Amino acid sequence: MSDTKPVIYVLNGPNLNLLGLREPEIYGSDTLDDIAGMLEDRAQEMGLTIDMRQTNHEGMLVDWLHEAQAEGARAVLLNAAAYTHTSIALLDAIKAISTPVIEVHLSDPSTREEFRHLSYIAKAAAKTVQGHGAQSYVIALEAIGNGEV
Ligand code: CA2
């Protein structure tokens, strides 16, 4: 039988492949695979499917945002990492698709260095969840499940 559950793209940007291996005091000790597992468990309860990806390349994130729309994804969770604070290309890509995008951060960039206070992603995202460690992703997923996004 084919799987017709709505798909949530979970897109992760540069250096997040190192999660759990460095700077646990800022980002926690969960790896990206741990977070994928948490999301898959919660998504199953909610009747959703997770497609979790990570790249260190800005253009790949742009391509995946376009793909999310083309493939009919229900929504995107996006942790653009440092590109959050620099990327007009990602802002334009979010504006160019109708798929809702939720901005996710492990830390709370607004309480960190000044250069992290500006988020280009927030200018187009349907919602931002930040500062809850790995739980930020789960909270963002639940916002889709409860119809907030
Ligand atoms: O808090 C977040 O999720 C961030 O998106 C993480 C980014 C940072 O540039 C943003 O301001 C906030 C950094 C991701 C780097 O990930 C690392 C993981 C382990 C060790 C070092 C970096």
Residues whose N, C-alpha, C, O or C-beta is under 5 A from the ligand:
A	BS01	CA2	P14 N15 L16 L18 L19 G20 R22 E23 Y27 A81 A82 V104 H105 L106 S107 P109 R116
